[in-house]
């Protein structure tokens, strides 16, 4: 089995199908929406706020906060 340079500890194998689907969705979003603009945003010293609604729509905001606060 070849070593994946992006997942050296093979964490993906520990994820459920749903978690892998989320990971894939975020990777696609990053490739399609973040990568094309992040260099310019960095050079301008700004946070790309125009991405926030899309990030929120994907349910990623507050995803690490406990369910007791109404989060994922």
mmCIF file of the N, C-alpha and C atoms, coordinates in Angstrom:
data_MODEL
# 
_entry.id   MODEL 
# 
loop_
_atom_site.group_PDB 
_atom_site.id 
_atom_site.type_symbol 
_atom_site.label_atom_id 
_atom_site.label_alt_id 
_atom_site.label_comp_id 
_atom_site.label_asym_id 
_atom_site.label_entity_id 
_atom_site.label_seq_id 
_atom_site.pdbx_PDB_ins_code 
_atom_site.Cartn_x 
_atom_site.Cartn_y 
_atom_site.Cartn_z 
_atom_site.occupancy 
_atom_site.B_iso_or_equiv 
_atom_site.pdbx_formal_charge 
_atom_site.auth_seq_id 
_atom_site.auth_comp_id 
_atom_site.auth_asym_id 
_atom_site.auth_atom_id 
_atom_site.pdbx_PDB_model_num 
ATOM 1   N N  . UNK A 1 1  ? 0.846   -1.186 0.000  1.00 0.00 ? 1  UNK A N  1 
ATOM 2   C CA . UNK A 1 1  ? 0.000   0.000  0.000  1.00 0.00 ? 1  UNK A CA 1 
ATOM 3   C C  . UNK A 1 1  ? 0.885   1.241  0.000  1.00 0.00 ? 1  UNK A C  1 
ATOM 4   N N  . UNK A 1 2  ? 0.628   2.157  -0.913 1.00 0.00 ? 2  UNK A N  1 
ATOM 5   C CA . UNK A 1 2  ? 1.426   3.369  -1.026 1.00 0.00 ? 2  UNK A CA 1 
ATOM 6   C C  . UNK A 1 2  ? 1.067   4.356  0.082  1.00 0.00 ? 2  UNK A C  1 
ATOM 7   N N  . UNK A 1 3  ? 2.068   5.076  0.539  1.00 0.00 ? 3  UNK A N  1 
ATOM 8   C CA . UNK A 1 3  ? 1.883   6.083  1.571  1.00 0.00 ? 3  UNK A CA 1 
ATOM 9   C C  . UNK A 1 3  ? 1.283   7.337  0.959  1.00 0.00 ? 3  UNK A C  1 
ATOM 10  N N  . UNK A 1 4  ? 0.181   7.819  1.534  1.00 0.00 ? 4  UNK A N  1 
ATOM 11  C CA . UNK A 1 4  ? -0.466  9.035  1.050  1.00 0.00 ? 4  UNK A CA 1 
ATOM 12  C C  . UNK A 1 4  ? 0.228   10.230 1.713  1.00 0.00 ? 4  UNK A C  1 
ATOM 13  N N  . UNK A 1 5  ? 0.887   11.092 0.952  1.00 0.00 ? 5  UNK A N  1 
ATOM 14  C CA . UNK A 1 5  ? 1.615   12.212 1.560  1.00 0.00 ? 5  UNK A CA 1 
ATOM 15  C C  . UNK A 1 5  ? 0.705   13.230 2.242  1.00 0.00 ? 5  UNK A C  1 
ATOM 16  N N  . UNK A 1 6  ? -0.605  13.197 1.953  1.00 0.00 ? 6  UNK A N  1 
ATOM 17  C CA . UNK A 1 6  ? -1.547  14.122 2.576  1.00 0.00 ? 6  UNK A CA 1 
ATOM 18  C C  . UNK A 1 6  ? -2.224  13.521 3.808  1.00 0.00 ? 6  UNK A C  1 
ATOM 19  N N  . UNK A 1 7  ? -1.980  12.253 4.070  1.00 0.00 ? 7  UNK A N  1 
ATOM 20  C CA . UNK A 1 7  ? -2.590  11.564 5.213  1.00 0.00 ? 7  UNK A CA 1 
ATOM 21  C C  . UNK A 1 7  ? -1.597  10.528 5.741  1.00 0.00 ? 7  UNK A C  1 
ATOM 22  N N  . UNK A 1 8  ? -0.488  11.024 6.254  1.00 0.00 ? 8  UNK A N  1 
ATOM 23  C CA . UNK A 1 8  ? 0.613   10.145 6.663  1.00 0.00 ? 8  UNK A CA 1 
ATOM 24  C C  . UNK A 1 8  ? 0.209   9.144  7.736  1.00 0.00 ? 8  UNK A C  1 
ATOM 25  N N  . UNK A 1 9  ? -0.755  9.487  8.565  1.00 0.00 ? 9  UNK A N  1 
ATOM 26  C CA . UNK A 1 9  ? -1.185  8.588  9.633  1.00 0.00 ? 9  UNK A CA 1 
ATOM 27  C C  . UNK A 1 9  ? -2.450  7.819  9.270  1.00 0.00 ? 9  UNK A C  1 
ATOM 28  N N  . UNK A 1 10 ? -2.864  7.905  8.012  1.00 0.00 ? 10 UNK A N  1 
ATOM 29  C CA . UNK A 1 10 ? -4.032  7.182  7.505  1.00 0.00 ? 10 UNK A CA 1 
ATOM 30  C C  . UNK A 1 10 ? -5.287  7.470  8.333  1.00 0.00 ? 10 UNK A C  1 
ATOM 31  N N  . UNK A 1 11 ? -5.457  8.714  8.695  1.00 0.00 ? 11 UNK A N  1 
ATOM 32  C CA . UNK A 1 11 ? -6.612  9.128  9.500  1.00 0.00 ? 11 UNK A CA 1 
ATOM 33  C C  . UNK A 1 11 ? -7.916  8.879  8.746  1.00 0.00 ? 11 UNK A C  1 
ATOM 34  N N  . UNK A 1 12 ? -7.888  9.051  7.426  1.00 0.00 ? 12 UNK A N  1 
ATOM 35  C CA . UNK A 1 12 ? -9.106  8.874  6.626  1.00 0.00 ? 12 UNK A CA 1 
ATOM 36  C C  . UNK A 1 12 ? -9.720  7.498  6.841  1.00 0.00 ? 12 UNK A C  1 
ATOM 37  N N  . UNK A 1 13 ? -8.903  6.488  7.051  1.00 0.00 ? 13 UNK A N  1 
ATOM 38  C CA . UNK A 1 13 ? -9.433  5.135  7.256  1.00 0.00 ? 13 UNK A CA 1 
ATOM 39  C C  . UNK A 1 13 ? -10.220 5.026  8.558  1.00 0.00 ? 13 UNK A C  1 
ATOM 40  N N  . UNK A 1 14 ? -10.031 5.970  9.470  1.00 0.00 ? 14 UNK A N  1 
ATOM 41  C CA . UNK A 1 14 ? -10.738 5.956  10.747 1.00 0.00 ? 14 UNK A CA 1 
ATOM 42  C C  . UNK A 1 14 ? -12.084 6.673  10.678 1.00 0.00 ? 14 UNK A C  1 
ATOM 43  N N  . UNK A 1 15 ? -12.337 7.366  9.558  1.00 0.00 ? 15 UNK A N  1 
ATOM 44  C CA . UNK A 1 15 ? -13.561 8.147  9.424  1.00 0.00 ? 15 UNK A CA 1 
ATOM 45  C C  . UNK A 1 15 ? -14.726 7.285  8.932  1.00 0.00 ? 15 UNK A C  1 
ATOM 46  N N  . UNK A 1 16 ? -15.916 7.686  9.330  1.00 0.00 ? 16 UNK A N  1 
ATOM 47  C CA . UNK A 1 16 ? -17.129 7.040  8.816  1.00 0.00 ? 16 UNK A CA 1 
ATOM 48  C C  . UNK A 1 16 ? -17.363 7.510  7.387  1.00 0.00 ? 16 UNK A C  1 
ATOM 49  N N  . UNK A 1 17 ? -18.286 6.872  6.699  1.00 0.00 ? 17 UNK A N  1 
ATOM 50  C CA . UNK A 1 17 ? -18.621 7.286  5.333  1.00 0.00 ? 17 UNK A CA 1 
ATOM 51  C C  . UNK A 1 17 ? -19.099 8.738  5.312  1.00 0.00 ? 17 UNK A C  1 
ATOM 52  N N  . UNK A 1 18 ? -19.902 9.112  6.297  1.00 0.00 ? 18 UNK A N  1 
ATOM 53  C CA . UNK A 1 18 ? -20.407 10.480 6.375  1.00 0.00 ? 18 UNK A CA 1 
ATOM 54  C C  . UNK A 1 18 ? -19.265 11.476 6.588  1.00 0.00 ? 18 UNK A C  1 
ATOM 55  N N  . UNK A 1 19 ? -18.329 11.134 7.470  1.00 0.00 ? 19 UNK A N  1 
ATOM 56  C CA . UNK A 1 19 ? -17.194 12.019 7.728  1.00 0.00 ? 19 UNK A CA 1 
ATOM 57  C C  . UNK A 1 19 ? -16.307 12.155 6.490  1.00 0.00 ? 19 UNK A C  1 
ATOM 58  N N  . UNK A 1 20 ? -16.128 11.072 5.752  1.00 0.00 ? 20 UNK A N  1 
ATOM 59  C CA . UNK A 1 20 ? -15.350 11.145 4.508  1.00 0.00 ? 20 UNK A CA 1 
ATOM 60  C C  . UNK A 1 20 ? -16.061 12.018 3.477  1.00 0.00 ? 20 UNK A C  1 
ATOM 61  N N  . UNK A 1 21 ? -17.383 11.947 3.438  1.00 0.00 ? 21 UNK A N  1 
ATOM 62  C CA . UNK A 1 21 ? -18.154 12.784 2.513  1.00 0.00 ? 21 UNK A CA 1 
ATOM 63  C C  . UNK A 1 21 ? -17.970 14.265 2.860  1.00 0.00 ? 21 UNK A C  1 
ATOM 64  N N  . UNK A 1 22 ? -17.976 14.591 4.146  1.00 0.00 ? 22 UNK A N  1 
ATOM 65  C CA . UNK A 1 22 ? -17.751 15.969 4.578  1.00 0.00 ? 22 UNK A CA 1 
ATOM 66  C C  . UNK A 1 22 ? -16.339 16.397 4.182  1.00 0.00 ? 22 UNK A C  1 
ATOM 67  N N  . UNK A 1 23 ? -15.367 15.534 4.429  1.00 0.00 ? 23 UNK A N  1 
ATOM 68  C CA . UNK A 1 23 ? -13.989 15.835 4.074  1.00 0.00 ? 23 UNK A CA 1 
ATOM 69  C C  . UNK A 1 23 ? -13.858 16.102 2.569  1.00 0.00 ? 23 UNK A C  1 
ATOM 70  N N  . UNK A 1 24 ? -14.502 15.296 1.766  1.00 0.00 ? 24 UNK A N  1 
ATOM 71  C CA . UNK A 1 24 ? -14.458 15.475 0.311  1.00 0.00 ? 24 UNK A CA 1 
ATOM 72  C C  . UNK A 1 24 ? -15.124 16.779 -0.118 1.00 0.00 ? 24 UNK A C  1 
ATOM 73  N N  . UNK A 1 25 ? -16.249 17.108 0.512  1.00 0.00 ? 25 UNK A N  1 
ATOM 74  C CA . UNK A 1 25 ? -16.965 18.343 0.196  1.00 0.00 ? 25 UNK A CA 1 
ATOM 75  C C  . UNK A 1 25 ? -16.112 19.560 0.526  1.00 0.00 ? 25 UNK A C  1 
ATOM 76  N N  . UNK A 1 26 ? -15.480 19.538 1.677  1.00 0.00 ? 26 UNK A N  1 
ATOM 77  C CA . UNK A 1 26 ? -14.627 20.660 2.083  1.00 0.00 ? 26 UNK A CA 1 
ATOM 78  C C  . UNK A 1 26 ? -13.409 20.758 1.168  1.00 0.00 ? 26 UNK A C  1 
ATOM 79  N N  . UNK A 1 27 ? -12.854 19.630 0.779  1.00 0.00 ? 27 UNK A N  1 
ATOM 80  C CA . UNK A 1 27 ? -11.706 19.646 -0.143 1.00 0.00 ? 27 UNK A CA 1 
ATOM 81  C C  . UNK A 1 27 ? -12.097 20.257 -1.486 1.00 0.00 ? 27 UNK A C  1 
ATOM 82  N N  . UNK A 1 28 ? -13.266 19.894 -2.003 1.00 0.00 ? 28 UNK A N  1 
ATOM 83  C CA . UNK A 1 28 ? -13.745 20.467 -3.269 1.00 0.00 ? 28 UNK A CA 1 
ATOM 84  C C  . UNK A 1 28 ? -13.953 21.977 -3.140 1.00 0.00 ? 28 UNK A C  1 
ATOM 85  N N  . UNK A 1 29 ? -14.591 22.382 -2.039 1.00 0.00 ? 29 UNK A N  1 
ATOM 86  C CA . UNK A 1 29 ? -14.823 23.808 -1.791 1.00 0.00 ? 29 UNK A CA 1 
ATOM 87  C C  . UNK A 1 29 ? -13.490 24.553 -1.737 1.00 0.00 ? 29 UNK A C  1 
ATOM 88  N N  . UNK A 1 30 ? -12.533 23.989 -1.057 1.00 0.00 ? 30 UNK A N  1 
ATOM 89  C CA . UNK A 1 30 ? -11.217 24.619 -0.937 1.00 0.00 ? 30 UNK A CA 1 
ATOM 90  C C  . UNK A 1 30 ? -10.558 24.757 -2.303 1.00 0.00 ? 30 UNK A C  1 
ATOM 91  N N  . UNK A 1 31 ? -10.607 23.694 -3.091 1.00 0.00 ? 31 UNK A N  1 
ATOM 92  C CA . UNK A 1 31 ? -10.000 23.737 -4.426 1.00 0.00 ? 31 UNK A CA 1 
ATOM 93  C C  . UNK A 1 31 ? -10.697 24.736 -5.349 1.00 0.00 ? 31 UNK A C  1 
ATOM 94  N N  . UNK A 1 32 ? -12.023 24.761 -5.294 1.00 0.00 ? 32 UNK A N  1 
ATOM 95  C CA . UNK A 1 32 ? -12.794 25.569 -6.242 1.00 0.00 ? 32 UNK A CA 1 
ATOM 96  C C  . UNK A 1 32 ? -12.966 27.026 -5.828 1.00 0.00 ? 32 UNK A C  1 
ATOM 97  N N  . UNK A 1 33 ? -13.114 27.276 -4.520 1.00 0.00 ? 33 UNK A N  1 
ATOM 98  C CA . UNK A 1 33 ? -13.456 28.628 -4.067 1.00 0.00 ? 33 UNK A CA 1 
ATOM 99  C C  . UNK A 1 33 ? -12.335 29.325 -3.294 1.00 0.00 ? 33 UNK A C  1 
ATOM 100 N N  . UNK A 1 34 ? -11.570 28.591 -2.506 1.00 0.00 ? 34 UNK A N  1 
ATOM 101 C CA . UNK A 1 34 ? -10.563 29.225 -1.653 1.00 0.00 ? 34 UNK A CA 1 
ATOM 102 C C  . UNK A 1 34 ? -9.245  29.416 -2.397 1.00 0.00 ? 34 UNK A C  1 
ATOM 103 N N  . UNK A 1 35 ? -8.727  28.363 -2.982 1.00 0.00 ? 35 UNK A N  1 
ATOM 104 C CA . UNK A 1 35 ? -7.418  28.444 -3.621 1.00 0.00 ? 35 UNK A CA 1 
ATOM 105 C C  . UNK A 1 35 ? -7.299  29.551 -4.665 1.00 0.00 ? 35 UNK A C  1 
ATOM 106 N N  . UNK A 1 36 ? -8.324  29.781 -5.493 1.00 0.00 ? 36 UNK A N  1 
ATOM 107 C CA . UNK A 1 36 ? -8.183  30.839 -6.509 1.00 0.00 ? 36 UNK A CA 1 
ATOM 108 C C  . UNK A 1 36 ? -8.037  32.254 -5.939 1.00 0.00 ? 36 UNK A C  1 
ATOM 109 N N  . UNK A 1 37 ? -8.512  32.491 -4.709 1.00 0.00 ? 37 UNK A N  1 
ATOM 110 C CA . UNK A 1 37 ? -8.503  33.865 -4.190 1.00 0.00 ? 37 UNK A CA 1 
ATOM 111 C C  . UNK A 1 37 ? -7.618  34.063 -2.968 1.00 0.00 ? 37 UNK A C  1 
ATOM 112 N N  . UNK A 1 38 ? -7.143  32.993 -2.361 1.00 0.00 ? 38 UNK A N  1 
ATOM 113 C CA . UNK A 1 38 ? -6.473  33.132 -1.065 1.00 0.00 ? 38 UNK A CA 1 
ATOM 114 C C  . UNK A 1 38 ? -5.144  33.875 -1.166 1.00 0.00 ? 38 UNK A C  1 
ATOM 115 N N  . UNK A 1 39 ? -4.433  33.716 -2.269 1.00 0.00 ? 39 UNK A N  1 
ATOM 116 C CA . UNK A 1 39 ? -3.166  34.430 -2.429 1.00 0.00 ? 39 UNK A CA 1 
ATOM 117 C C  . UNK A 1 39 ? -3.360  35.934 -2.448 1.00 0.00 ? 39 UNK A C  1 
ATOM 118 N N  . UNK A 1 40 ? -4.352  36.389 -3.208 1.00 0.00 ? 40 UNK A N  1 
ATOM 119 C CA . UNK A 1 40 ? -4.645  37.824 -3.258 1.00 0.00 ? 40 UNK A CA 1 
ATOM 120 C C  . UNK A 1 40 ? -5.132  38.335 -1.909 1.00 0.00 ? 40 UNK A C  1 
ATOM 121 N N  . UNK A 1 41 ? -5.973  37.557 -1.248 1.00 0.00 ? 41 UNK A N  1 
ATOM 122 C CA . UNK A 1 41 ? -6.463  37.966 0.070  1.00 0.00 ? 41 UNK A CA 1 
ATOM 123 C C  . UNK A 1 41 ? -5.290  38.105 1.042  1.00 0.00 ? 41 UNK A C  1 
ATOM 124 N N  . UNK A 1 42 ? -4.353  37.172 0.981  1.00 0.00 ? 42 UNK A N  1 
ATOM 125 C CA . UNK A 1 42 ? -3.178  37.245 1.846  1.00 0.00 ? 42 UNK A CA 1 
ATOM 126 C C  . UNK A 1 42 ? -2.367  38.496 1.532  1.00 0.00 ? 42 UNK A C  1 
ATOM 127 N N  . UNK A 1 43 ? -2.116  38.721 0.249  1.00 0.00 ? 43 UNK A N  1 
ATOM 128 C CA . UNK A 1 43 ? -1.327  39.888 -0.165 1.00 0.00 ? 43 UNK A CA 1 
ATOM 129 C C  . UNK A 1 43 ? -1.990  41.194 0.272  1.00 0.00 ? 43 UNK A C  1 
ATOM 130 N N  . UNK A 1 44 ? -3.331  41.205 0.277  1.00 0.00 ? 44 UNK A N  1 
ATOM 131 C CA . UNK A 1 44 ? -4.079  42.395 0.681  1.00 0.00 ? 44 UNK A CA 1 
ATOM 132 C C  . UNK A 1 44 ? -4.268  42.477 2.197  1.00 0.00 ? 44 UNK A C  1 
ATOM 133 N N  . UNK A 1 45 ? -3.881  41.428 2.908  1.00 0.00 ? 45 UNK A N  1 
ATOM 134 C CA . UNK A 1 45 ? -4.024  41.408 4.361  1.00 0.00 ? 45 UNK A CA 1 
ATOM 135 C C  . UNK A 1 45 ? -5.472  41.407 4.810  1.00 0.00 ? 45 UNK A C  1 
ATOM 136 N N  . UNK A 1 46 ? -6.300  40.644 4.080  1.00 0.00 ? 46 UNK A N  1 
ATOM 137 C CA . UNK A 1 46 ? -7.722  40.622 4.428  1.00 0.00 ? 46 UNK A CA 1 
ATOM 138 C C  . UNK A 1 46 ? -8.227  39.186 4.506  1.00 0.00 ? 46 UNK A C  1 
ATOM 139 N N  . UNK A 1 47 ? -9.275  39.021 5.289  1.00 0.00 ? 47 UNK A N  1 
ATOM 140 C CA . UNK A 1 47 ? -9.951  37.726 5.372  1.00 0.00 ? 47 UNK A CA 1 
ATOM 141 C C  . UNK A 1 47 ? -11.025 37.706 4.286  1.00 0.00 ? 47 UNK A C  1 
ATOM 142 N N  . UNK A 1 48 ? -11.122 36.635 3.497  1.00 0.00 ? 48 UNK A N  1 
ATOM 143 C CA . UNK A 1 48 ? -12.109 36.587 2.416  1.00 0.00 ? 48 UNK A CA 1 
ATOM 144 C C  . UNK A 1 48 ? -13.531 36.353 2.950  1.00 0.00 ? 48 UNK A C  1 
ATOM 145 N N  . UNK A 1 49 ? -14.124 37.397 3.474  1.00 0.00 ? 49 UNK A N  1 
ATOM 146 C CA . UNK A 1 49 ? -15.450 37.310 4.094  1.00 0.00 ? 49 UNK A CA 1 
ATOM 147 C C  . UNK A 1 49 ? -16.525 36.850 3.126  1.00 0.00 ? 49 UNK A C  1 
ATOM 148 N N  . UNK A 1 50 ? -16.292 37.030 1.846  1.00 0.00 ? 50 UNK A N  1 
ATOM 149 C CA . UNK A 1 50 ? -17.289 36.610 0.866  1.00 0.00 ? 50 UNK A CA 1 
ATOM 150 C C  . UNK A 1 50 ? -17.504 35.099 0.879  1.00 0.00 ? 50 UNK A C  1 
ATOM 151 N N  . UNK A 1 51 ? -16.586 34.360 1.490  1.00 0.00 ? 51 UNK A N  1 
ATOM 152 C CA . UNK A 1 51 ? -16.724 32.910 1.575  1.00 0.00 ? 51 UNK A CA 1 
ATOM 153 C C  . UNK A 1 51 ? -17.549 32.459 2.782  1.00 0.00 ? 51 UNK A C  1 
ATOM 154 N N  . UNK A 1 52 ? -17.732 33.329 3.749  1.00 0.00 ? 52 UNK A N  1 
ATOM 155 C CA . UNK A 1 52 ? -18.408 32.951 4.993  1.00 0.00 ? 52 UNK A CA 1 
ATOM 156 C C  . UNK A 1 52 ? -19.815 32.395 4.770  1.00 0.00 ? 52 UNK A C  1 
ATOM 157 N N  . UNK A 1 53 ? -20.662 33.010 3.940  1.00 0.00 ? 53 UNK A N  1 
ATOM 158 C CA . UNK A 1 53 ? -21.994 32.432 3.745  1.00 0.00 ? 53 UNK A CA 1 
ATOM 159 C C  . UNK A 1 53 ? -21.951 30.999 3.203  1.00 0.00 ? 53 UNK A C  1 
ATOM 160 N N  . UNK A 1 54 ? -21.025 30.725 2.302  1.00 0.00 ? 54 UNK A N  1 
ATOM 161 C CA . UNK A 1 54 ? -20.910 29.370 1.760  1.00 0.00 ? 54 UNK A CA 1 
ATOM 162 C C  . UNK A 1 54 ? -20.410 28.395 2.819  1.00 0.00 ? 54 UNK A C  1 
ATOM 163 N N  . UNK A 1 55 ? -19.471 28.851 3.640  1.00 0.00 ? 55 UNK A N  1 
ATOM 164 C CA . UNK A 1 55 ? -18.955 28.009 4.721  1.00 0.00 ? 55 UNK A CA 1 
ATOM 165 C C  . UNK A 1 55 ? -20.073 27.711 5.720  1.00 0.00 ? 55 UNK A C  1 
ATOM 166 N N  . UNK A 1 56 ? -20.878 28.721 6.025  1.00 0.00 ? 56 UNK A N  1 
ATOM 167 C CA . UNK A 1 56 ? -22.002 28.540 6.937  1.00 0.00 ? 56 UNK A CA 1 
ATOM 168 C C  . UNK A 1 56 ? -23.037 27.591 6.346  1.00 0.00 ? 56 UNK A C  1 
ATOM 169 N N  . UNK A 1 57 ? -23.308 27.742 5.051  1.00 0.00 ? 57 UNK A N  1 
ATOM 170 C CA . UNK A 1 57 ? -24.283 26.878 4.384  1.00 0.00 ? 57 UNK A CA 1 
ATOM 171 C C  . UNK A 1 57 ? -23.868 25.406 4.442  1.00 0.00 ? 57 UNK A C  1 
ATOM 172 N N  . UNK A 1 58 ? -22.572 25.172 4.427  1.00 0.00 ? 58 UNK A N  1 
ATOM 173 C CA . UNK A 1 58 ? -22.071 23.789 4.529  1.00 0.00 ? 58 UNK A CA 1 
ATOM 174 C C  . UNK A 1 58 ? -22.131 23.267 5.958  1.00 0.00 ? 58 UNK A C  1 
ATOM 175 N N  . UNK A 1 59 ? -22.470 24.135 6.912  1.00 0.00 ? 59 UNK A N  1 
ATOM 176 C CA . UNK A 1 59 ? -22.584 23.711 8.300  1.00 0.00 ? 59 UNK A CA 1 
ATOM 177 C C  . UNK A 1 59 ? -21.258 23.604 9.019  1.00 0.00 ? 59 UNK A C  1 
ATOM 178 N N  . UNK A 1 60 ? -20.248 24.314 8.539  1.00 0.00 ? 60 UNK A N  1 
ATOM 179 C CA . UNK A 1 60 ? -18.919 24.193 9.124  1.00 0.00 ? 60 UNK A CA 1 
ATOM 180 C C  . UNK A 1 60 ? -18.659 25.153 10.269 1.00 0.00 ? 60 UNK A C  1 
ATOM 181 N N  . UNK A 1 61 ? -19.444 26.212 10.376 1.00 0.00 ? 61 UNK A N  1 
ATOM 182 C CA . UNK A 1 61 ? -19.236 27.155 11.474 1.00 0.00 ? 61 UNK A CA 1 
ATOM 183 C C  . UNK A 1 61 ? -19.763 26.553 12.769 1.00 0.00 ? 61 UNK A C  1 
ATOM 184 N N  . UNK A 1 62 ? -18.941 26.539 13.776 1.00 0.00 ? 62 UNK A N  1 
ATOM 185 C CA . UNK A 1 62 ? -19.331 25.971 15.058 1.00 0.00 ? 62 UNK A CA 1 
ATOM 186 C C  . UNK A 1 62 ? -19.311 24.455 15.087 1.00 0.00 ? 62 UNK A C  1 
ATOM 187 N N  . UNK A 1 63 ? -18.729 23.837 14.069 1.00 0.00 ? 63 UNK A N  1 
ATOM 188 C CA . UNK A 1 63 ? -18.752 22.369 13.998 1.00 0.00 ? 63 UNK A CA 1 
ATOM 189 C C  . UNK A 1 63 ? -17.968 21.701 15.115 1.00 0.00 ? 63 UNK A C  1 
ATOM 190 N N  . UNK A 1 64 ? -17.066 22.440 15.756 1.00 0.00 ? 64 UNK A N  1 
ATOM 191 C CA . UNK A 1 64 ? -16.293 21.831 16.838 1.00 0.00 ? 64 UNK A CA 1 
ATOM 192 C C  . UNK A 1 64 ? -16.857 22.160 18.213 1.00 0.00 ? 64 UNK A C  1 
ATOM 193 N N  . UNK A 1 65 ? -17.957 22.907 18.253 1.00 0.00 ? 65 UNK A N  1 
ATOM 194 C CA . UNK A 1 65 ? -18.585 23.255 19.525 1.00 0.00 ? 65 UNK A CA 1 
ATOM 195 C C  . UNK A 1 65 ? -19.584 22.168 19.919 1.00 0.00 ? 65 UNK A C  1 
ATOM 196 N N  . UNK A 1 66 ? -19.773 21.975 21.210 1.00 0.00 ? 66 UNK A N  1 
ATOM 197 C CA . UNK A 1 66 ? -20.654 20.897 21.695 1.00 0.00 ? 66 UNK A CA 1 
ATOM 198 C C  . UNK A 1 66 ? -22.118 21.067 21.287 1.00 0.00 ? 66 UNK A C  1 
ATOM 199 N N  . UNK A 1 67 ? -22.831 19.958 21.232 1.00 0.00 ? 67 UNK A N  1 
ATOM 200 C CA . UNK A 1 67 ? -24.253 19.972 20.894 1.00 0.00 ? 67 UNK A CA 1 
ATOM 201 C C  . UNK A 1 67 ? -25.063 20.727 21.951 1.00 0.00 ? 67 UNK A C  1 
ATOM 202 N N  . UNK A 1 68 ? -24.574 20.805 23.165 1.00 0.00 ? 68 UNK A N  1 
ATOM 203 C CA . UNK A 1 68 ? -25.299 21.531 24.224 1.00 0.00 ? 68 UNK A CA 1 
ATOM 204 C C  . UNK A 1 68 ? -25.456 23.012 23.879 1.00 0.00 ? 68 UNK A C  1 
ATOM 205 N N  . UNK A 1 69 ? -24.659 23.496 22.921 1.00 0.00 ? 69 UNK A N  1 
ATOM 206 C CA . UNK A 1 69 ? -24.775 24.884 22.455 1.00 0.00 ? 69 UNK A CA 1 
ATOM 207 C C  . UNK A 1 69 ? -25.501 24.951 21.117 1.00 0.00 ? 69 UNK A C  1 
ATOM 208 N N  . UNK A 1 70 ? -26.076 23.848 20.701 1.00 0.00 ? 70 UNK A N  1 
ATOM 209 C CA . UNK A 1 70 ? -26.826 23.809 19.450 1.00 0.00 ? 70 UNK A CA 1 
ATOM 210 C C  . UNK A 1 70 ? -25.958 23.607 18.225 1.00 0.00 ? 70 UNK A C  1 
ATOM 211 N N  . UNK A 1 71 ? -24.747 23.127 18.419 1.00 0.00 ? 71 UNK A N  1 
ATOM 212 C CA . UNK A 1 71 ? -23.839 22.926 17.290 1.00 0.00 ? 71 UNK A CA 1 
ATOM 213 C C  . UNK A 1 71 ? -23.746 21.452 16.934 1.00 0.00 ? 71 UNK A C  1 
ATOM 214 N N  . UNK A 1 72 ? -22.947 21.161 15.912 1.00 0.00 ? 72 UNK A N  1 
ATOM 215 C CA . UNK A 1 72 ? -22.844 19.788 15.405 1.00 0.00 ? 72 UNK A CA 1 
ATOM 216 C C  . UNK A 1 72 ? -22.333 18.817 16.443 1.00 0.00 ? 72 UNK A C  1 
# 
